Amino acid sequence: MKTRDLLLALDQGSSSSRAVLFDLKGKIVALAQRPVRTKRPKAGWAEHDPLELAKTLESALDSVLSKLGPKDRVLAAGLAVQRSTIVFCEKGTFKPVAPAPSWMDGRAAEIVAPLQERQGEVHGLSGLYATPYYSAPKIRWFLDREPKVRALADAGRLLCAPVSTFIAARLTKGAVVAADPTCAQRTLLMNLDTASWDPGLLALFGLSAEILPSIRSSAGDWGVIERKGRKIPLLATVGDQQSAAIGLGAANEGDAVANYGTGAFLLRHTGPRPERAPGLLASAAATVGSLRGYYLEGTVHAAGTSFEWLKDNLGLMKDSKAIDEAFKKSKRRVLMLPAIGGLGAPRWDYKTKTAFFGLDSQTTHHDLVRATAEGLCMLLADAAAVMTACGSPVTRARVAGGLSRSDAMMSFQADALGAVLERRKEVEATALGAAILAAKAAGLPDPERMADAKVEKAFAPKSDETARAKRRAEWTAFVESTQRLSREISLA
């Protein structure tokens, strides 16, 4: 049997854990996936079992390793994770002591509510905004309300770990207890310019850096994974969206990527210096040594989640194929604001409710599914409009994620953005990005070529600027009126 040199990518996300083996040309050799549950014990809450996150990933890892031949060599591994989810565990043992609040979790809204007048300061330091979306207010919430978390903190043994820290420490038996800048930033406690824990941000939430991991470069020595008789150097950890951008070949200034998973994210690379735009995030790119880069980022909290809601709660669709079917069969226009889990960039509104507008006696379930898809596209277009206004327009973007497989949705998205969208054949962009980053750390030659997948399909705008402006004005009026009603009417 011929010897194969391979790269391992581990992708721990909100809905699944994946392990993928790539050859050095970026071709998938083996893949295993395990589902992950998101528990919603109360309205606005979303949480995971930390051990389930770890064990599903470890199970997927064991599965792909079992498919290797005796002569196969795994040169390096990279880990990509959901970013703002936080794990509360014991230092040294990494035993969790509480559920892990998801990045979608909004239980800490009351903690950030008094900080609205300081949003400019927070944005300037962290590149983010003080919202319950990020980890710091959730850390404060758990310290104040969960006795086990508080007791561990009082004993000096609490570790508040981004998912990457928790997973990497388990896999390497605690060799490295750290977070890279893409994940550390999502705690809302990292200074974006220095890539270190910021005293002012820590003080804002009454926290100490002693409960946090150290911060180190995304690519580098993260320890060794020993499983199935193999020793695999873990050479990269990175946030999922930055990893997907690498996997799509969008890691240079001016490149843009839209990724549609549980949430939807639009990132535009701004080069070696962070740019700040009102309502958008200035996000750290993956770091390799001293090389640093940044993205402007817009987020939609509930993309795939919105369709799961239509399917599981309302029974309006069976699977993702229903999206394209809805665009074909829908005859009446309906507006829908997808606000499950709150509105992300550029509004950061956690009070506004999900709403449909325009229903009548002829409305069908196809109209509602189509409206949900169009609403998600319009929210990303809102973020893109801010990018354009600040001099960083999106004219072309590479797309990935499960929802990007819908031709009808991507066609509408191209029209809403006024940009050309390119969908690559490689759908495991997040895993591929982690593998490329690990290959860089391993010193392999030209690993970026692994991202040179051919464009499977391109989507171009169909309407002119006048039509887009009219649609945007109507959309803005709908969103603003829904926001106003949500403030004035209590459904409690």
C-alpha positions as CSV (number, residue, x, y, z in Angstrom):
1,M,0.0,0.0,0.0
2,K,1.3,3.4,-1.0
3,T,2.2,5.8,1.8
4,R,-0.2,8.8,2.1
5,D,0.7,12.1,3.8
6,L,-2.5,13.6,5.3
7,L,-3.8,16.5,7.4
8,L,-6.5,16.1,10.1
9,A,-9.1,18.8,10.6
10,L,-11.5,18.8,13.6
11,D,-14.6,21.0,13.4
12,Q,-16.7,21.5,16.5
13,G,-19.8,23.5,15.6
14,S,-23.2,24.3,17.1
15,S,-25.1,21.5,15.3
16,S,-22.4,18.9,14.7
17,S,-18.9,17.7,15.3
18,R,-16.8,16.7,12.3
19,A,-13.4,15.1,11.8
20,V,-12.0,15.3,8.3
21,L,-8.8,13.8,6.7
22,F,-7.4,15.7,3.7
23,D,-4.6,14.8,1.4
24,L,-2.1,17.6,0.6
25,K,-4.1,18.7,-2.5
26,G,-7.1,19.4,-0.3
27,K,-9.2,16.4,-1.3
28,I,-11.2,14.7,1.4
29,V,-9.9,11.2,2.2
30,A,-12.2,10.4,5.1
31,L,-15.0,12.2,7.0
32,A,-17.1,11.4,10.1
33,Q,-19.8,13.6,11.6
34,R,-21.8,13.4,14.9
35,P,-24.8,15.5,15.7
36,V,-24.8,18.0,18.6
37,R,-27.8,19.1,20.6
38,T,-28.6,22.6,21.5
39,K,-30.8,22.8,24.6
40,R,-33.3,25.7,25.0
41,P,-34.6,25.3,28.6
42,K,-36.0,28.9,28.6
43,A,-36.9,31.5,26.0
44,G,-33.7,33.2,25.0
45,W,-31.5,30.5,26.5
46,A,-29.4,28.2,24.4
47,E,-26.8,25.8,25.9
48,H,-24.7,22.7,25.3
49,D,-23.5,19.8,27.4
50,P,-19.7,20.5,27.3
51,L,-18.9,16.8,27.5
52,E,-21.2,16.1,24.5
53,L,-19.3,18.7,22.5
54,A,-16.0,17.0,23.4
55,K,-17.1,13.4,23.1
56,T,-18.9,13.8,19.8
57,L,-15.8,15.3,18.3
58,E,-13.6,12.5,19.8
59,S,-16.0,9.9,18.4
60,A,-15.7,11.4,15.0
61,L,-11.9,11.6,15.3
62,D,-11.7,7.9,16.3
63,S,-13.9,7.0,13.3
64,V,-11.7,8.7,10.7
65,L,-8.5,7.4,12.3
66,S,-9.9,3.8,12.1
67,K,-10.0,4.3,8.3
68,L,-6.3,4.9,7.9
69,G,-3.9,2.3,6.5
70,P,-0.7,1.3,8.4
71,K,1.5,3.4,6.1
72,D,-0.7,6.5,6.2
73,R,1.0,9.5,8.0
74,V,-1.0,12.3,9.6
75,L,1.4,15.2,9.5
76,A,-0.6,17.7,11.6
77,A,-4.0,18.5,12.9
78,G,-6.0,21.8,13.1
79,L,-9.0,22.5,15.3
80,A,-11.9,24.9,14.3
81,V,-14.7,25.7,16.7
82,Q,-17.8,27.7,17.4
83,R,-16.5,31.0,18.8
84,S,-18.5,32.7,21.6
85,T,-19.7,29.6,23.5
86,I,-18.0,29.3,26.9
87,V,-17.2,26.3,29.1
88,F,-16.9,26.5,32.9
89,C,-14.5,23.8,34.1
90,E,-11.9,23.0,36.7
91,K,-8.3,23.8,36.1
92,G,-6.1,20.8,35.6
93,T,-8.9,18.2,35.2
94,F,-11.0,20.2,32.7
95,K,-14.2,18.8,34.3
96,P,-17.2,20.9,33.5
97,V,-19.3,22.3,36.3
98,A,-22.2,23.9,34.4
99,P,-23.9,23.9,31.0
100,A,-22.0,25.8,28.3
101,P,-24.0,28.8,27.2
102,S,-24.0,28.9,23.4
103,W,-23.1,32.0,21.4
104,M,-26.8,32.1,20.7
105,D,-27.7,32.4,24.4
106,G,-29.2,35.7,25.5
107,R,-29.7,35.2,29.2
108,A,-27.2,37.9,30.2
109,A,-29.1,40.7,28.5
110,E,-29.7,42.4,31.8
111,I,-26.0,42.5,32.5
112,V,-25.1,44.4,29.3
113,A,-28.2,46.7,29.4
114,P,-26.5,49.3,31.6
115,L,-23.5,49.4,29.3
116,Q,-25.1,51.0,26.3
117,E,-23.6,54.4,26.9
118,R,-20.1,52.7,26.9
119,Q,-20.6,50.9,23.6
120,G,-18.1,53.2,21.8
121,E,-15.4,52.4,24.4
122,V,-16.1,48.7,24.2
123,H,-16.0,48.7,20.4
124,G,-12.8,50.7,20.4
125,L,-11.0,48.2,22.7
126,S,-12.4,44.9,21.6
127,G,-13.8,45.4,18.1
128,L,-17.1,44.0,19.4
129,Y,-20.1,45.3,21.2
130,A,-21.4,44.7,24.7
131,T,-24.1,42.2,23.9
132,P,-25.2,38.9,25.5
133,Y,-23.9,37.2,22.3
134,Y,-20.3,37.2,23.7
135,S,-18.9,35.4,26.7
136,A,-18.0,38.1,29.3
137,P,-21.6,38.9,30.4
138,K,-22.4,35.1,30.5
139,I,-19.3,34.6,32.7
140,R,-20.6,37.3,35.0
141,W,-24.1,35.8,35.0
142,F,-22.9,32.3,35.9
143,L,-20.5,33.6,38.7
144,D,-23.5,35.5,40.2
145,R,-26.1,32.7,39.9
146,E,-24.4,29.3,39.7
147,P,-23.1,28.1,43.1
148,K,-20.7,25.5,41.6
149,V,-19.1,28.0,39.3
150,R,-18.8,30.6,42.2
151,A,-17.3,28.0,44.5
152,L,-14.7,26.9,42.0
153,A,-13.8,30.6,41.4
154,D,-13.5,31.3,45.1
155,A,-11.1,28.3,45.4
156,G,-9.0,29.7,42.6
157,R,-9.7,26.6,40.4
158,L,-12.1,28.0,37.8
159,L,-11.2,28.0,34.1
160,C,-13.6,29.9,31.8
161,A,-12.6,28.3,28.5
162,P,-13.6,29.0,24.9
163,V,-14.6,25.7,23.2
164,S,-11.2,25.6,21.5
165,T,-9.3,25.7,24.9
166,F,-11.5,23.0,26.4
167,I,-11.3,20.7,23.4
168,A,-7.5,21.2,22.8
169,A,-6.7,20.7,26.5
170,R,-8.7,17.4,26.6
171,L,-7.1,16.1,23.4
172,T,-3.5,16.9,24.5
173,K,-4.0,16.1,28.2
174,G,-3.5,19.7,29.2
175,A,-0.3,20.3,27.3
176,V,-1.5,23.8,26.3
177,V,-4.3,25.7,28.0
178,A,-4.7,28.7,25.7
179,A,-7.0,30.4,23.2
180,D,-6.0,32.0,19.9
181,P,-7.0,35.6,19.1
182,T,-10.0,34.6,17.0
183,C,-11.6,32.8,20.0
184,A,-10.1,34.9,22.8
185,Q,-11.7,38.0,21.2
186,R,-15.1,36.5,21.4
187,T,-15.0,36.6,25.2
188,L,-15.3,40.4,24.9
189,L,-12.2,40.7,27.1
190,M,-9.4,40.8,24.6
191,N,-7.8,44.1,23.4
192,L,-8.0,43.8,19.6
193,D,-4.9,45.9,19.0
194,T,-2.6,44.1,21.5
195,A,-4.1,40.6,21.4
196,S,-4.0,40.4,25.2
197,W,-6.5,40.5,28.0
198,D,-7.6,44.1,28.6
199,P,-7.7,45.4,32.1
200,G,-10.5,47.9,31.3
201,L,-12.7,45.3,29.8
202,L,-12.1,42.9,32.7
203,A,-13.0,45.6,35.1
204,L,-16.2,46.4,33.2
205,F,-17.5,43.0,34.0
206,G,-15.8,42.6,37.4
207,L,-13.6,39.7,36.2
208,S,-10.0,38.6,36.7
209,A,-7.7,37.3,34.0
210,E,-6.8,34.4,36.4
211,I,-10.0,32.5,35.3
212,L,-9.0,32.8,31.6
213,P,-6.5,30.8,29.5
214,S,-3.4,32.4,28.0
215,I,-3.5,33.8,24.4
216,R,-1.2,32.5,21.7
217,S,-0.9,32.4,17.9
218,S,-3.5,30.5,16.0
219,A,-0.8,28.4,14.2
220,G,1.9,26.9,16.3
221,D,2.5,24.2,18.9
222,W,-0.7,23.2,20.7
223,G,0.5,19.9,22.0
224,V,0.1,16.3,20.7
225,I,-3.0,14.2,20.2
226,E,-2.4,10.6,21.1
227,R,-5.3,8.3,19.9
228,K,-5.6,5.0,18.1
229,G,-1.9,4.4,18.5
230,R,-1.0,7.6,16.7
231,K,0.7,10.8,17.8
232,I,-0.5,13.8,15.8
233,P,0.8,17.3,16.5
234,L,-2.0,19.8,17.0
235,L,-0.6,22.8,15.1
236,A,-3.6,25.2,14.9
237,T,-6.8,26.3,16.7
238,V,-9.1,28.9,15.2
239,G,-12.6,30.2,15.2
240,D,-14.9,28.6,12.7
241,Q,-15.7,31.7,10.6
242,Q,-12.0,32.7,10.2
243,S,-11.2,29.1,9.3
244,A,-13.9,29.0,6.7
245,A,-12.5,32.2,5.1
246,I,-9.1,30.4,4.8
247,G,-10.7,27.3,3.4
248,L,-12.5,29.4,0.7
249,G,-9.3,31.2,-0.2
250,A,-10.5,34.6,1.2
251,A,-7.6,35.5,3.4
252,N,-6.3,38.5,1.6
253,E,-7.2,42.2,1.8
254,G,-10.5,42.9,-0.1
255,D,-11.6,39.2,-0.1
256,A,-15.1,38.5,1.2
257,V,-16.9,35.4,2.3
258,A,-20.5,34.5,3.4
259,N,-20.9,31.4,5.5
260,Y,-24.4,30.0,6.1
261,G,-24.7,27.6,9.0
262,T,-26.5,27.7,12.3
263,G,-25.9,31.5,12.0
264,A,-24.9,33.4,8.9
265,F,-21.7,35.5,8.7
266,L,-20.4,38.0,6.2
267,L,-16.7,38.8,6.5
268,R,-14.6,41.2,4.4
269,H,-10.8,41.2,4.9
270,T,-9.4,44.6,5.7
271,G,-5.7,43.9,5.7
272,P,-3.1,44.3,8.5
273,R,-5.0,46.9,10.4
274,P,-8.5,46.7,11.9
275,E,-11.2,48.9,10.6
276,R,-14.2,49.9,12.7
277,A,-17.6,50.6,11.3
278,P,-20.8,51.4,13.2
279,G,-22.7,48.3,14.0
280,L,-20.2,45.9,12.5
281,L,-17.5,43.8,14.2
282,A,-13.8,44.3,13.7
283,S,-12.7,40.6,13.9
284,A,-9.2,39.2,14.3
285,A,-8.1,36.9,11.5
286,A,-6.1,33.7,12.3
287,T,-2.5,34.5,13.3
288,V,0.6,32.8,12.0
289,G,3.6,34.0,14.1
290,S,3.6,37.8,14.0
291,L,1.4,38.0,10.9
292,R,-1.9,39.6,11.7
293,G,-5.0,40.5,9.7
294,Y,-8.6,41.6,10.3
295,Y,-12.1,41.4,9.0
296,L,-15.1,43.5,9.0
297,E,-17.9,41.1,10.1
298,G,-21.7,41.1,10.0
299,T,-23.6,38.4,11.9
300,V,-27.1,36.9,11.6
301,H,-27.9,34.9,14.8
302,A,-30.4,32.5,13.4
303,A,-29.9,31.2,9.9
304,G,-30.1,27.4,9.9
305,T,-31.9,27.8,13.3
306,S,-34.8,29.7,11.6
307,F,-35.4,26.8,9.2
308,E,-35.2,24.3,12.0
309,W,-37.9,26.4,13.8
310,L,-40.1,26.3,10.7
311,K,-39.6,22.5,10.5
312,D,-39.8,21.4,14.1
313,N,-42.1,24.0,15.7
314,L,-44.4,24.9,12.8
315,G,-44.2,21.9,10.5
316,L,-43.8,24.1,7.4
317,M,-41.0,22.2,5.8
318,K,-39.4,18.7,5.8
319,D,-35.7,19.5,4.9
320,S,-33.5,22.1,3.3
321,K,-34.7,21.0,-0.2
322,A,-38.0,22.8,0.7
323,I,-36.2,26.2,0.3
324,D,-35.7,25.9,-3.5
325,E,-39.2,24.4,-3.8
326,A,-40.7,27.3,-1.9
327,F,-39.1,29.9,-4.3
328,K,-40.6,28.0,-7.2
329,K,-44.1,27.6,-5.8
330,S,-44.5,30.8,-3.8
331,K,-46.9,33.1,-5.5
332,R,-47.3,35.9,-2.9
333,R,-44.7,38.1,-1.4
334,V,-44.4,38.0,2.4
335,L,-41.9,39.8,4.6
336,M,-40.3,37.9,7.5
337,L,-37.8,39.2,10.2
338,P,-35.8,36.3,11.5
339,A,-35.1,37.5,15.1
340,I,-34.8,34.2,17.0
341,G,-32.0,34.8,19.4
342,G,-32.1,38.5,18.6
343,L,-30.9,40.7,15.7
344,G,-27.1,40.8,15.1
345,A,-25.1,43.3,13.1
346,P,-25.7,46.1,12.6
347,R,-28.6,46.5,15.1
348,W,-27.6,44.3,18.1
349,D,-31.2,44.2,19.3
350,Y,-32.3,41.4,21.6
351,K,-35.8,42.6,22.3
352,T,-37.3,42.6,18.8
353,K,-39.5,39.5,18.0
354,T,-39.6,37.4,14.9
355,A,-42.4,38.7,12.7
356,F,-44.2,38.0,9.4
357,F,-46.0,40.7,7.5
358,G,-48.3,40.5,4.5
359,L,-50.2,37.3,5.3
360,D,-53.7,36.9,3.8
361,S,-56.2,34.2,3.0
362,Q,-54.1,33.1,0.0
363,T,-50.8,32.8,1.9
364,T,-49.2,29.3,1.8
365,H,-46.4,27.6,3.6
366,H,-44.2,28.1,0.5
367,D,-44.6,31.8,0.9
368,L,-43.5,31.6,4.6
369,V,-40.4,29.5,3.8
370,R,-39.4,31.8,1.0
371,A,-39.9,34.8,3.2
372,T,-37.6,33.4,5.8
373,A,-34.9,32.8,3.3
374,E,-35.3,36.3,1.9
375,G,-35.3,37.8,5.4
376,L,-32.0,36.1,6.2
377,C,-30.5,37.4,3.0
378,M,-31.7,41.0,3.7
379,L,-30.1,40.9,7.1
380,L,-26.7,40.1,5.6
381,A,-27.3,42.8,3.0
382,D,-27.9,45.3,5.8
383,A,-24.4,44.5,7.1
384,A,-22.9,44.8,3.6
385,A,-24.5,48.2,3.2
386,V,-22.6,49.4,6.2
387,M,-19.4,48.0,4.7
388,T,-20.0,49.9,1.5
389,A,-20.8,53.1,3.4
390,C,-17.4,52.9,5.2
391,G,-15.4,52.3,2.0
392,S,-15.2,48.5,2.1
393,P,-17.8,47.4,-0.5
394,V,-18.5,43.7,-1.1
395,T,-18.7,43.2,-4.9
396,R,-17.7,39.6,-5.0
397,A,-17.9,37.0,-2.2
398,R,-17.3,33.2,-1.8
399,V,-20.1,31.3,-0.1
400,A,-20.2,28.2,2.0
401,G,-22.3,26.3,4.5
402,G,-25.4,24.2,4.2
403,L,-27.8,26.9,3.1
404,S,-25.4,28.0,0.4
405,R,-26.5,24.8,-1.5
406,S,-29.9,26.5,-2.2
407,D,-29.6,28.0,-5.7
408,A,-32.7,30.1,-5.2
409,M,-31.5,31.5,-1.9
410,M,-28.1,32.3,-3.3
411,S,-29.6,34.0,-6.3
412,F,-31.7,36.2,-4.1
413,Q,-28.7,36.9,-1.9
414,A,-26.6,38.0,-4.9
415,D,-29.4,40.4,-5.9
416,A,-29.8,41.7,-2.4
417,L,-26.1,42.4,-2.1
418,G,-25.6,43.6,-5.6
419,A,-22.6,41.3,-5.7
420,V,-21.4,38.2,-7.5
421,L,-21.4,35.1,-5.3
422,E,-19.2,32.1,-6.0
423,R,-20.0,28.7,-4.6
424,R,-17.0,26.3,-4.6
425,K,-17.3,22.5,-5.0
426,E,-15.7,22.0,-1.5
427,V,-18.4,22.3,1.1
428,E,-16.2,21.5,4.1
429,A,-14.6,25.0,4.1
430,T,-14.3,25.3,7.9
431,A,-12.4,22.0,8.2
432,L,-10.3,22.8,5.2
433,G,-9.2,26.1,6.7
434,A,-8.1,24.4,9.9
435,A,-6.1,21.9,7.8
436,I,-4.4,24.7,5.8
437,L,-3.5,26.6,8.9
438,A,-2.0,23.4,10.4
439,A,-0.1,22.8,7.2
440,K,1.4,26.4,7.4
441,A,2.5,25.7,11.0
442,A,4.1,22.4,9.8
443,G,6.1,24.3,7.2
444,L,4.5,22.5,4.3
445,P,5.1,24.2,0.9
446,D,2.3,26.4,-0.4
447,P,-0.7,25.0,1.6
448,E,-2.9,27.8,0.3
449,R,-3.2,25.9,-3.0
450,M,-5.5,23.4,-1.1
451,A,-8.2,26.2,-1.2
452,D,-8.1,26.5,-5.0
453,A,-11.3,24.5,-5.6
454,K,-13.1,25.3,-8.8
455,V,-16.2,27.5,-8.8
456,E,-19.2,25.2,-9.0
457,K,-21.7,28.0,-9.7
458,A,-21.7,31.8,-9.8
459,F,-24.7,33.9,-8.9
460,A,-25.0,37.5,-10.3
461,P,-27.4,40.2,-9.4
462,K,-30.5,40.3,-11.7
463,S,-32.2,43.6,-10.7
464,D,-30.8,47.1,-11.1
465,E,-29.8,49.5,-8.3
466,T,-33.2,51.3,-8.4
467,A,-35.1,48.1,-7.7
468,R,-32.7,47.2,-5.0
469,A,-33.1,50.6,-3.3
470,K,-36.9,50.2,-3.4
471,R,-36.7,46.8,-1.8
472,R,-34.2,48.0,0.8
473,A,-36.4,50.9,1.7
474,E,-39.5,48.6,2.2
475,W,-37.4,46.2,4.2
476,T,-36.0,48.9,6.5
477,A,-39.5,50.2,7.1
478,F,-40.7,46.7,8.0
479,V,-37.7,46.1,10.4
480,E,-38.0,49.5,12.1
481,S,-41.8,49.1,12.6
482,T,-41.2,45.6,14.1
483,Q,-38.6,47.0,16.4
484,R,-40.9,49.7,17.6
485,L,-43.8,47.3,18.2
486,S,-41.5,45.0,20.1
487,R,-40.6,47.9,22.4
488,E,-44.2,49.0,22.9
489,I,-46.0,45.6,23.2
490,S,-45.1,43.1,25.9
491,L,-46.1,39.5,25.2
492,A,-45.0,38.3,28.7
